[in-house]
Amino acid sequence: MFYLLLETLLLTARDVVPIAVILFGFQLGVLKRPIPNWRKVALGFIYVIVGLTFFLVGLEMALFPIGESMANQLTTAEFLHPDGAPTPFIWQDYLWVYIFAAAIGFSTTIAEPSLIAVAIKANEVSGGTVGIQGLRISVAIGVAFGIALGCFRIVVGDPIHYYIMGGYIIVVIQTFYAPKMIIPLAYDSGGVTTSTVTVPLVAALGLGLATNVEGRNPLIDGFGLIAFASLFPIISVMAYAQIVEYISKRKAATEQQEEHTDAL
């Protein structure tokens, strides 16, 4: 345990130090200005290294193994057919896998630090027009649906490119009708979901599912869930903005009609 912690600490420091060198180098060498509150900044980098170390060790010891273990248990013959029926497995037998995938996708996305940061900044820049919780929940719904659909694809064995192409066709169509201010944010929302909390669990789920479903190749079918987790939040965020815009317009029309009626 101690050696794992020490090794992870050294590897994390190795990865973070170049970032600090670039930032400090540009600040001092290119901008030629002193670093404001450099003691606080240096302490912050130490916190980042220590925090990432504990986080990565925690992932390795807890999140990744339990995600793979859950996928293995949910796909055993004893769980799928507790009555011992010899009938072949069909996609409906994996209902709990889809539910688990959606639940884990939603919960990990809500806890994603990068999404929280983006939601707060979007709320500040938009003057409160983009709600923090509304954005987080809409992204989480997209991830939940995407991962559940990705698990369905693994079970039935369909080629992944049909789903991805279909999804991006929807994205392109939505782009023409969604509010203009939300489009860049929606596209960025797909990227922030593939971060530190979501990726390990999703990858473990996909590999565990592909390993236990007969006829599936973990290398071909096990990966790809992260693509679903990145694509469908774009759709859900633009849909969220379209719904909010529709409700706002309808409310404004109702108020205008009431004012006109009172005037008469």
N, C-alpha and C positions, 0 to 999 in steps of 0.2 A: 504494500500500500504506500509506504513512504517513498520507495524508489519510483513508483508510478507517478506520484505527486511531484517529485523532484524532476523527473524526466519531462513531464508535461510543462512544468514551470520553465525549464530551460528552452524547450521548443517554442513555447508561447513568447518568451522574451526574444528569441531569435526572430520570430515573425513580426513582433511589434516594434522592435528597435529600428528597423529600416523606415517604418512610417514616421517615427519621431525624427530620424535623421533628415528625411525629406522635408518635413514641416519646419523644423528648426533651420535647416539649410536655406530654404526659400525665404524665411523670415529674416535671417541675418545676412545671407549672401546676396539675395536678389532685391528684396525690399529694403535691406539695410536699416532695419528698425529693431529696437530691443523687444524682447518677448515680454508682454505685460503679465505681471504676476507669475513670473517664471517658476517660483517655488511651488505655487499651487498647481501649475501645469505639470511640473515634474512629478508631484505627488499623485496627480490624476493618472499619469501614465503608469505609475506603480500600482495604483488601484486596478487599472485595466488589466495589467498582466496577472496580478494575483486573482482577480475575479474571473478572468477567462480560464485560468488554470483550474480553479475549483469547479467551474462550470463544465469544462471538458472532461474532467475526471468523473464528475457526476453523470454526464451523458454516457460515458463508457461503462460505468458501474450500474446504472439504473435505467435510464430512458431507453437506450438502444436494446439491451437484453430483454426488458419487459415488453417492448413493442414486438420483437421477434417472437417471444414466448407466447404472447396473446394471439398472434397470427397462426402460430403452430397449433395451439389448442383449439382455436375456432375452426380449423380445417381438418381436424382428425375425424376419422370415420365414426368413432364412438360419439362425438358431439353432433355430427351432421345426421347420423341415423342411429339415435339411441336405442331404437327398437331392434337393431341388428338386421334391418331389411337389406337384402343383397342388391337392390335396384341401383343402377348407376346414378351418380350424382348429377343433378341439373342445376342451372343457375339459381333457381329459387331456393335450393338447399342452403345457399350461402347468405341468407338474409341477415344473420347476425354479423357477418363479416362486413356487409355494407353499412349496417348501423354503427358498428364499432369504428369503421373508417371515417364516417361522417362525424361522429362524436369526437374522435381524436383530432380530426382536421379542424373542427370548430374550436375546440378548447386550446389547442396549441397555437392557433392563429391569434386568438384573443390575448394569449400570454406573450406574443411575439414582441420583444422590445423595439425592434425596428419599425413595426407597424404603429406602435404607440407613439414613437417619436414623429413619424410622418403625419399621423392624425392630429397631433398637437400643433405642428407647424402649419398644416393645411387650415386648421381652425383659426390660427392667428392671422395668417395671410388673407384669408377670405373674410375676415371680420365677423366670424361666427356663422357664416352661411353654411359652411361644411361642418357638421356636427362631429365631435370626436367619437362618441359612442356609435353614432349612425354609420360612420365610415368603417370603424372596426368591425361592427356586426355584419355589415354588408360584405366586407372582405372575407370574414370568417364563414359566412354562408356560402360564398363562392368556392372557398377551399374545401368545405365539407362536401358540397355536391361534386366537385371535381375529383376528390380522392375516392368517394364512393363509386363514381362512374368509372374511374380508373381500375378499381378492384373488380367491378363487373366485367371490364374488358379483359382482365387477366383470367377471370373464371371462364368466360366464353371463348377466349383465344382469338379475338378479333385483332386485325392489324391496327397499330396505334395511330398511323397517319390519317386514317379515315376520321377518327375522333378529333384529332388536332386540326385538320383541315376544316371540318365542320364547325368547330368552335371559333376559328378565326374568321370564317365567313360571317358568323353571327356578330363578331366584334366589328368587322368592317361595316356591316349594315347599321349597327348601333351607333357607330361613329358619326354617321350622317344625321342622326336624329337626337343624340344626347346633347345636353347643354355643353357649350364649347368650353366652359371653364373647368368642367369635370374630366374631360377627355385625357389630358396629360396626367392628371392625378390617378385616373383609373388605370392607365398603362403602367404607371409606377407602382401601383398597388399590387400588380402581379409579381413584381420583383421582390418586394419586401416580405412576401410570404415565404420565400425560399431562404430562410435564415436559420439561426442557431437552434431554435427550439423545434421547428416544424420538420426540417430536413432529416435529422436522425430517425425520428419515429416513423415518418412516411417511408423512408428508404427501407427500414427494418420491416415494416408491414408489407411492402411490395415484395421483398425478397422472401420473406416467410411464406407469403401466400403462393408465390410462383413455385416455391420448393415443394409445397404440399399438394398442389392441384396437379392431378395426373395429366401428363402430356405437356406440361409447361416447362420452359427453360428459364432458370433464374436470370441468366445473362440477357436473354432477349425479352422476356416478359416481366422480370422482377423490377427492372428500372422503367422509368417513364411516369410514375405517379407524381413526381415533382413537376413535370410539364403540365399535368392536369391542375396541380395546385397553383401554378403560375397563370394559367390561361383563364380559368373560370372566375377568379376575382375581378378581372377586367370587365367581364360581362355583368357580374353582380353589382359592381360599383356604378357602372353606367346605368343599369336598370334602376338602382336606388335613386340616382339623380333624376332620371326620367319620371319616376313615381312622385318624387318630391315636387318637381316642376309642375306635373299635372295637378297635384293636390293644391299647390299654391295658385295656379291659374283658375282652378275651379272655385277656390275660396274667394279669390278676388272678383270673379264674375258674380258669385252669389251676393257679395257685399255691395257690388255696383247695382245689382238688380234690386236689392232691398232699399238702397238709397234712392233709386229711381221711383220705387213704389211709394216710399215715404213722401217724396216730393209731389207726387200726384195727389 
